[in-house]
Amino acid sequence: MMGLINKTDKLDVHGLNRLQRNKTLPTVWIPPAPLRDLRELTRVRMVLARTRAQLKNRIQATLSKYGLVVEGFSDPHGKRARAEMSRQIARLPEQTRHVTEMLREQLEFVERQIREQEQRLKALVRITPEIELLMSLPGRENLSDSSGREDEPDGLDSDNQLTSEDSAQLEEERRAAERSYFNVTRSLSAGLLFALPLLAVYELGVLMFRSEINAAADILKTPISWLQQHPTQIFGADLMLVVGVVLIAVALAAVWRVGRLGALHAGTFLGMFSESLLYAMILGPLALAPITGELKSGGFSPHLDEFPLKLVVAAGAGFYEEAFFRFIILGAVFYLAKEVGKLRPFTAGVLALLVSGACFSAAHFLGGDETPELGTFIYRLAAGMILGLVFLTRGFGIAAWTHAIYDLYILCLAAG
């Protein structure tokens, strides 16, 4: 303040005298008596808060000593956990239980005093813009929190949560993240809507050519074929009609869900198609790399004869094979490995990719139309695993379109 390096009483006196003559001597603000009186409320509240923390820690230490834990609650001393806390305390030895109940009664008394202090503060303290700004900080909900909280070393308790403004902001950020392109397009609702054109093209092709073209479609539609051959009624209605109503309801629910996320517009589906086209372009070189040892494109040699039939075949492969091998087989293996086998998500994902890819590759040799070869098996195994990775990371719809576009390329444009 005075720029003195050597400090002695004599030098300090001269320095202070000089500041006083220049009228630059800083003054110390002394709070008025009413404010000093109000400060006692926050000071005592801090003392009570420390006492509350000590009592909570003592009770927790006693329970832990006997291997008793109040689980399933964010605050083991909150209202929701009181019944469970009472049950755990009842399991303690007699004298330990007695003193623990005393500590719990003392804790309830201290908490009641804290609430009374907070109500008194709210009634006496005038809320200023500065206090409102201070209360907007995360973890400051009550007016008394402005005095500082030292009683919760393990995090926020039930009476010290985010303010309503912070909660609203966090909720808005969560909704914005939910409505982001990658989250929306990865959802099952958007994937089903995006894949519906493939289903429509295939089913129209089946009506046109009057036969099932895809083996996976034949497997998945076996229950429907059985119902067509064995008419059944449920609650007085044809079961086939019930199945149709359920499918329509699922489609409408998907439309509602995607619309609620604000993604029901052409830009979303154009982005999904662009992604699918990109993945289809690199699917072949990546699947062939384990065999050829290099990334090489297959080239183009258009052969568009019987194009309608090839389009139907590609659409059916995209929708039904992804539904069977990825949605059902990969999803089931991943769930069983993670939930039943207790494997880590990454390990369960790798196992699911291998199993579904192997099933996908082996299925192409069924029927005897093609002689099994190791190179062909590895190629289709790699392709199945790549499609499975697309399914896991980008969802059903993009995986189905990637498969359909790649098959259409193989049938109509691939060289050789």
Summary of the structure (lengths in Angstrom):
residues: 416
radius of gyration: 35.1
end to end distance: 87.9
largest distance: 112.2
contacts: 1166
relative contact order: 0.08
helix: 71%
strand: 1%
